[in-house]
Amino acid sequence: MENHYTKTEKYNKNQVDGKVIIEFENTIYALNDFLMGNPINAKYFGVKADGVSDDTKFLQLAINFCTQNGLTLFLPTGRIITTSEIVIKLNKNASTKFRLVGNGISNSLIINKGENTKIAINVIGNYYDMFSMKDLSIERVDNGKPTGGVGIKLNKLVYANFENIDVFRFNIGLILNDISSSSFRKVNARWGTIGAILTLEPNGMSNPNLIDFNSCIFNSNQEWGIKINNAHNVNFSSCLFEDNAKGGLSLSYNNSNGAVSVNVRDSYFEGNSGYDIYLISYGQGSHNFYGNTFNRVSNKKFTENNIYIEIDSSIPNVFENSINMVGNGFFTANTYQPSDKRKNVKIISHNKKVDITDHNSYKNIVEK
C-alpha cells in the first residue's frame, strides 16, 4: 500500500470509496496518482482487462470519478469487455478537463459484446469541455455483418481532440453530433455499415463546422466511408477512403455556418463503388479539392464518378458556387476498362452559376 497510497488529512471517512480514497487502521489514505494529478489506471476501479470478465460496471465507475474530478483515465493493455452503454458525461465545472487515454490501438481494446448496446461509448458534452481521447480501439466481435449499433457518439463538443483511435465493425462507427472546432488524427472507422456520420440533431447549436481529419482511414464499410449533413469547413488531409460499397465521402452544404463546404487535400480514394465524393450544394459557397488520387482499381471495383457535385435547383434565387480542383490525379489500374459513361468529374448545375477551376491529371481522355 505504501507504494501506491499516501496518508492524508485532506479527506475524511465520508469520502472513502475503497479505490482512490481508502481507510486502513482508522487512517485515511489517497492514491498517489490522484494526489499528484497523474493519469489514473482503470484497474484501481476493478477493471481487469482480461478479455473474459465483464468490465462494464467498473469502467463506468472509473469514468464517473475522473470526469467529476477533471482527471485523466488510463486504460491498461488488454481486452476490456463491455456489454452495455458506457456514458461519459463531462463536467464543465471541473478545474481541469477529462481525458481518456489508452496504451495504443493494438494494446488497449474495448470489446463490446451482446445485443443490448445501442451506443458503446456515449460522450455528452456541453461546449466547455476540451475533451480528448487517445490511443485505444473499440471493437465488435461479430463475424460477418456488423450488428453493434454505434461505436462512439460525440455530443456538443468544442475544441475536442481525438488521436490514434480505431473503431471496428459497428453499424455506425462514429456519430459526431453538434461538433465544431475539433480535430481527428489517425482515427479509423472500418468494416461497419457507415464509418462516420457528422450531423446536427434537433436542439443543437452548430452544423459540422471547422472539423479537421488528418491521416484517418475509412474503409470496407457496407455503405459510405463518411456522411456529413451540412458540412462547413470540414477538412480532410492525407486520409484514405477505400472499398466502401456506396462511396467514400457523401456530404451536403447549405451555407448556414460559412461559405466553404469542404477542403479535401492529399487524400487517396481507391476501390469505392458509387462515388468517391458525392456533394449536394443548397447554397452559395466554395468546394475545394487539391492533390488527391482517385483510383479505379479493376473491372469489379470502380465508381460511377470520382467526384459528383449537384447544385440543387430547389433554391429560388440565383447563387454562385466555386468548384476548385487542382493537382488531382485520376488513375486506373489492372483490368479496369474506361467508359465515356463514367466521367471522372460530373457537375450538374440546374442553371445556377458555377465557376470551375480544373487543373488535374486525367489518365483516360474518354473519362475526362
C-alpha positions as CSV (number, residue, x, y, z in Angstrom):
1,M,0.0,0.0,0.0
2,E,2.8,2.4,0.8
3,N,4.0,2.3,-2.8
4,H,0.6,3.5,-4.2
5,Y,-1.2,5.4,-1.4
6,T,-0.2,8.2,0.9
7,K,-1.6,9.1,4.3
8,T,-3.6,12.3,4.0
9,E,-5.7,14.6,6.2
10,K,-7.3,16.3,3.2
11,Y,-10.1,13.7,3.0
12,N,-12.4,12.2,5.7
13,K,-14.2,8.9,6.2
14,N,-17.3,10.1,4.3
15,Q,-15.2,10.4,1.2
16,V,-13.8,6.9,1.3
17,D,-14.6,4.9,-1.9
18,G,-12.3,2.0,-1.3
19,K,-10.4,2.6,-4.6
20,V,-9.0,6.1,-4.7
21,I,-9.6,7.1,-1.1
22,I,-9.3,4.3,1.4
23,E,-9.3,3.7,5.1
24,F,-6.7,1.5,6.8
25,E,-6.4,1.1,10.6
26,N,-8.5,4.2,11.1
27,T,-6.2,6.3,8.9
28,I,-7.2,7.8,5.5
29,Y,-5.0,7.3,2.5
30,A,-5.3,8.6,-1.0
31,L,-3.9,7.2,-4.3
32,N,-0.6,8.8,-5.1
33,D,-1.6,9.4,-8.8
34,F,-4.7,11.1,-7.6
35,L,-2.9,13.4,-5.2
36,M,-0.3,14.3,-7.9
37,G,-2.9,14.7,-10.7
38,N,-1.3,11.9,-12.8
39,P,-3.3,9.6,-15.0
40,I,-5.3,7.0,-13.0
41,N,-5.2,3.4,-14.1
42,A,-8.7,2.0,-14.6
43,K,-7.5,-1.2,-12.8
44,Y,-7.8,0.7,-9.5
45,F,-11.6,0.7,-10.0
46,G,-11.8,-3.0,-10.7
47,V,-11.3,-3.2,-14.5
48,K,-9.5,-6.5,-15.2
49,A,-8.9,-6.1,-19.0
50,D,-8.5,-9.9,-19.2
51,G,-10.8,-10.5,-22.2
52,V,-13.1,-12.7,-20.1
53,S,-14.6,-10.6,-17.2
54,D,-17.4,-8.1,-17.8
55,D,-15.7,-4.8,-17.0
56,T,-18.7,-2.6,-17.8
57,K,-19.6,-1.6,-14.3
58,F,-16.0,-0.9,-13.2
59,L,-15.1,1.1,-16.3
60,Q,-18.2,3.3,-15.7
61,L,-17.1,3.8,-12.1
62,A,-13.7,4.9,-13.2
63,I,-15.0,7.3,-15.8
64,N,-17.5,8.8,-13.4
65,F,-14.8,9.6,-10.9
66,C,-12.4,11.0,-13.4
67,T,-14.9,13.2,-15.2
68,Q,-16.1,14.7,-11.9
69,N,-12.5,15.5,-10.8
70,G,-11.1,16.5,-14.2
71,L,-8.6,13.7,-14.3
72,T,-7.0,11.5,-17.0
73,L,-8.2,7.9,-17.0
74,F,-5.6,5.4,-18.3
75,L,-6.9,2.2,-20.0
76,P,-4.4,-0.6,-19.4
77,T,-3.1,-3.1,-22.0
78,G,-5.7,-5.8,-22.5
79,R,-9.2,-6.6,-23.7
80,I,-11.8,-4.6,-21.7
81,I,-15.2,-6.3,-22.2
82,T,-18.3,-4.2,-22.1
83,T,-21.9,-5.4,-22.6
84,S,-23.9,-2.2,-22.3
85,E,-23.5,1.6,-22.9
86,I,-20.6,3.5,-21.3
87,V,-21.6,7.1,-20.7
88,I,-19.0,9.9,-20.4
89,K,-20.9,12.9,-19.1
90,L,-18.4,15.7,-19.0
91,N,-18.2,18.2,-16.1
92,K,-17.8,21.8,-17.2
93,N,-17.1,22.8,-13.6
94,A,-14.0,20.6,-13.1
95,S,-10.9,22.7,-12.7
96,T,-9.1,20.5,-15.3
97,K,-10.6,18.6,-18.2
98,F,-11.2,14.8,-18.5
99,R,-9.0,12.8,-20.9
100,L,-9.4,9.1,-21.8
101,V,-6.1,7.6,-22.8
102,G,-5.1,4.0,-23.7
103,N,-1.7,2.3,-24.3
104,G,-2.1,2.2,-28.1
105,I,-4.8,1.0,-30.6
106,S,-3.3,-2.5,-30.7
107,N,-2.9,-2.7,-26.9
108,S,-5.9,-1.1,-25.2
109,L,-9.0,-2.7,-26.7
110,I,-12.6,-2.1,-25.6
111,I,-14.6,-5.1,-26.8
112,N,-18.4,-4.6,-26.9
113,K,-20.5,-7.8,-26.8
114,G,-24.1,-8.7,-26.8
115,E,-27.2,-7.1,-28.3
116,N,-28.0,-4.6,-25.5
117,T,-25.7,-1.7,-26.7
118,K,-27.2,1.0,-28.9
119,I,-24.2,3.2,-28.3
120,A,-21.0,1.6,-27.0
121,I,-19.4,4.9,-25.8
122,N,-21.7,7.9,-25.5
123,V,-19.8,11.2,-24.8
124,I,-22.2,14.0,-23.6
125,G,-20.6,17.4,-23.6
126,N,-21.7,21.0,-23.0
127,Y,-19.5,23.1,-25.3
128,Y,-17.0,23.9,-22.5
129,D,-15.1,20.6,-22.3
130,M,-11.9,20.4,-24.4
131,F,-12.3,16.6,-24.1
132,S,-9.7,14.3,-25.6
133,M,-9.5,10.6,-26.4
134,K,-6.3,8.9,-27.5
135,D,-4.6,5.5,-28.2
136,L,-7.3,2.9,-28.0
137,S,-9.6,0.7,-30.0
138,I,-13.2,-0.2,-29.7
139,E,-14.5,-3.3,-31.5
140,R,-17.4,-5.6,-32.0
141,V,-16.7,-9.3,-32.0
142,D,-19.4,-10.3,-34.5
143,N,-18.4,-12.3,-37.6
144,G,-19.8,-11.2,-40.9
145,K,-22.1,-8.2,-41.0
146,P,-21.8,-5.5,-38.3
147,T,-24.5,-5.7,-35.6
148,G,-23.2,-3.4,-32.9
149,G,-25.1,-0.1,-33.1
150,V,-22.9,3.0,-32.7
151,G,-19.3,2.7,-31.7
152,I,-18.6,6.2,-30.3
153,K,-21.1,9.0,-30.2
154,L,-19.9,12.6,-29.5
155,N,-22.4,15.2,-28.5
156,K,-22.0,19.0,-28.1
157,L,-18.2,19.3,-28.1
158,V,-15.9,22.3,-29.0
159,Y,-12.1,22.2,-29.0
160,A,-12.1,18.4,-28.7
161,N,-9.1,16.2,-29.8
162,F,-9.1,12.6,-30.9
163,E,-6.0,10.7,-31.9
164,N,-4.9,7.2,-32.7
165,I,-8.4,5.5,-32.3
166,D,-9.7,2.5,-34.2
167,V,-13.5,1.8,-34.4
168,F,-14.2,-1.6,-35.9
169,R,-17.3,-3.4,-37.1
170,F,-20.2,-1.3,-35.8
171,N,-23.3,-0.3,-37.8
172,I,-22.1,3.3,-37.4
173,G,-18.6,3.7,-36.3
174,L,-18.7,7.3,-35.2
175,I,-21.5,9.9,-34.8
176,L,-20.4,13.5,-34.4
177,N,-23.4,15.5,-33.3
178,D,-23.2,19.2,-32.8
179,I,-19.4,19.3,-33.0
180,S,-17.2,22.2,-34.0
181,S,-13.5,23.4,-33.9
182,S,-12.3,19.8,-33.2
183,S,-9.6,17.6,-34.6
184,F,-9.3,13.9,-35.5
185,R,-5.9,12.5,-36.3
186,K,-5.3,8.8,-37.2
187,V,-8.9,7.9,-36.4
188,N,-10.1,4.9,-38.3
189,A,-13.7,3.7,-38.9
190,R,-13.7,0.4,-40.6
191,W,-15.8,-2.6,-41.5
192,G,-19.2,-1.1,-40.5
193,T,-22.3,-0.1,-42.4
194,I,-21.3,3.6,-42.3
195,G,-17.9,4.6,-41.0
196,A,-18.9,8.0,-39.6
197,I,-21.8,10.5,-39.6
198,L,-21.5,14.2,-38.9
199,T,-24.7,15.9,-38.2
200,L,-26.8,18.4,-36.1
201,E,-29.6,16.8,-34.2
202,P,-32.6,18.8,-33.0
203,N,-31.9,21.5,-30.3
204,G,-28.3,21.7,-31.3
205,M,-26.2,24.8,-32.0
206,S,-23.8,24.1,-34.9
207,N,-23.7,22.1,-38.1
208,P,-20.4,20.3,-38.6
209,N,-18.1,23.2,-38.7
210,L,-14.3,23.6,-38.6
211,I,-13.5,20.0,-38.1
212,D,-10.2,18.6,-39.2
213,F,-9.5,15.0,-40.2
214,N,-5.8,14.2,-40.7
215,S,-4.4,10.8,-41.7
216,C,-7.7,9.0,-41.0
217,I,-8.9,5.8,-42.6
218,F,-12.5,5.0,-43.7
219,N,-12.5,1.6,-45.4
220,S,-14.6,-1.5,-46.1
221,N,-17.9,-0.1,-45.0
222,Q,-21.1,-1.6,-46.5
223,E,-22.4,1.9,-47.4
224,W,-20.4,5.1,-47.0
225,G,-17.0,5.8,-45.5
226,I,-18.3,9.1,-44.1
227,K,-21.6,11.1,-44.4
228,I,-21.8,14.8,-43.5
229,N,-25.0,16.7,-43.2
230,N,-24.5,20.4,-44.0
231,A,-20.7,20.5,-43.9
232,H,-18.9,23.8,-43.2
233,N,-15.1,24.0,-43.5
234,V,-14.7,20.3,-42.8
235,N,-11.2,19.4,-43.8
236,F,-9.6,16.1,-44.9
237,S,-5.8,15.8,-45.2
238,S,-3.9,12.6,-46.1
239,C,-6.9,10.4,-45.5
240,L,-7.8,7.1,-47.1
241,F,-11.2,6.1,-48.4
242,E,-11.1,2.5,-49.7
243,D,-13.5,-0.3,-50.6
244,N,-16.7,1.4,-49.4
245,A,-19.8,0.0,-51.1
246,K,-21.7,3.2,-51.8
247,G,-18.8,5.6,-51.8
248,G,-16.1,7.3,-49.9
249,L,-17.4,10.7,-48.8
250,S,-21.0,12.0,-49.0
251,L,-22.0,15.5,-48.0
252,S,-24.5,18.3,-48.2
253,Y,-24.0,22.0,-47.8
254,N,-26.4,24.9,-47.1
255,N,-24.1,27.9,-46.3
256,S,-25.8,28.4,-42.9
257,N,-22.5,28.4,-41.0
258,G,-20.0,29.6,-43.5
259,A,-19.1,30.0,-47.2
260,V,-17.0,26.8,-47.7
261,S,-18.3,23.2,-47.5
262,V,-15.2,21.0,-47.7
263,N,-11.5,21.0,-48.3
264,V,-10.1,17.7,-49.4
265,R,-6.4,17.5,-50.0
266,D,-3.6,14.9,-50.4
267,S,-6.0,12.1,-49.8
268,Y,-6.4,8.7,-51.6
269,F,-9.6,7.1,-52.9
270,E,-9.5,3.5,-54.2
271,G,-11.9,0.7,-54.8
272,N,-15.0,2.5,-53.8
273,S,-18.3,1.8,-55.6
274,G,-20.8,4.5,-56.5
275,Y,-18.8,7.7,-55.9
276,D,-15.6,8.7,-54.3
277,I,-17.0,12.1,-53.4
278,Y,-20.7,13.0,-53.6
279,L,-21.7,16.6,-52.8
280,I,-25.1,18.3,-53.0
281,S,-25.0,22.1,-52.5
282,Y,-28.1,24.1,-51.4
283,G,-26.4,27.5,-51.2
284,Q,-23.7,29.8,-52.3
285,G,-20.2,28.7,-51.5
286,S,-16.9,27.1,-52.4
287,H,-15.9,23.4,-52.6
288,N,-12.2,22.6,-52.8
289,F,-10.2,19.5,-53.9
290,Y,-6.4,19.6,-54.1
291,G,-3.7,16.9,-54.7
292,N,-5.9,13.8,-54.3
293,T,-5.6,10.5,-56.1
294,F,-8.7,8.8,-57.4
295,N,-8.1,5.2,-58.5
296,R,-10.5,2.9,-60.3
297,V,-8.8,-0.4,-59.4
298,S,-10.3,-3.1,-61.7
299,N,-13.3,-4.2,-63.7
300,K,-15.0,-5.1,-60.4
301,K,-14.0,-2.1,-58.3
302,F,-14.9,1.3,-59.9
303,T,-17.0,4.4,-59.3
304,E,-19.7,5.9,-61.5
305,N,-18.0,9.2,-60.9
306,N,-15.0,10.0,-58.8
307,I,-16.4,13.4,-58.0
308,Y,-20.1,14.1,-58.3
309,I,-21.4,17.6,-57.5
310,E,-25.0,18.8,-57.9
311,I,-26.0,22.4,-57.4
312,D,-29.6,21.9,-56.2
313,S,-32.4,23.5,-58.1
314,S,-34.9,23.9,-55.2
315,I,-33.4,27.3,-54.1
316,P,-35.4,30.0,-55.9
317,N,-32.7,32.6,-56.4
318,V,-29.6,32.5,-58.5
319,F,-26.4,31.8,-56.4
320,E,-22.9,31.1,-57.3
321,N,-20.7,28.0,-56.4
322,S,-17.0,27.9,-56.8
323,I,-15.6,24.4,-57.5
324,N,-11.8,24.3,-57.3
325,M,-9.9,21.1,-58.4
326,V,-6.2,21.5,-58.6
327,G,-3.4,18.8,-58.9
328,N,-5.7,15.8,-58.5
329,G,-4.8,12.6,-60.3
330,F,-7.5,10.4,-61.9
331,F,-5.9,6.9,-62.3
332,T,-6.9,3.4,-63.4
333,A,-5.3,0.1,-62.8
334,N,-5.2,-3.6,-63.6
335,T,-8.3,-4.8,-65.5
336,Y,-10.4,-1.6,-65.4
337,Q,-11.9,-0.7,-68.8
338,P,-12.6,3.1,-69.4
339,S,-16.0,4.2,-70.4
340,D,-17.4,7.6,-71.5
341,K,-20.4,6.8,-69.3
342,R,-18.3,7.2,-66.2
343,K,-16.8,10.6,-66.3
344,N,-14.2,11.3,-63.6
345,V,-16.0,14.5,-62.6
346,K,-19.7,15.2,-63.1
347,I,-21.2,18.5,-62.2
348,I,-24.9,19.3,-62.5
349,S,-25.8,23.0,-62.1
350,H,-29.6,23.3,-62.7
351,N,-29.0,26.8,-64.3
352,K,-27.2,28.1,-61.2
353,K,-23.9,30.0,-61.6
354,V,-20.9,27.7,-61.2
355,D,-17.2,28.8,-61.5
356,I,-15.0,25.7,-62.1
357,T,-11.2,25.5,-61.9
358,D,-9.8,22.3,-63.4
359,H,-6.1,21.8,-63.3
360,N,-5.8,18.0,-62.9
361,S,-4.2,14.9,-64.4
362,Y,-6.5,12.5,-66.3
363,K,-5.2,9.1,-67.3
364,N,-8.0,8.4,-69.7
365,I,-9.2,11.1,-72.0
366,V,-12.5,9.3,-72.6
367,E,-13.4,9.8,-68.9
368,K,-12.1,13.3,-68.6
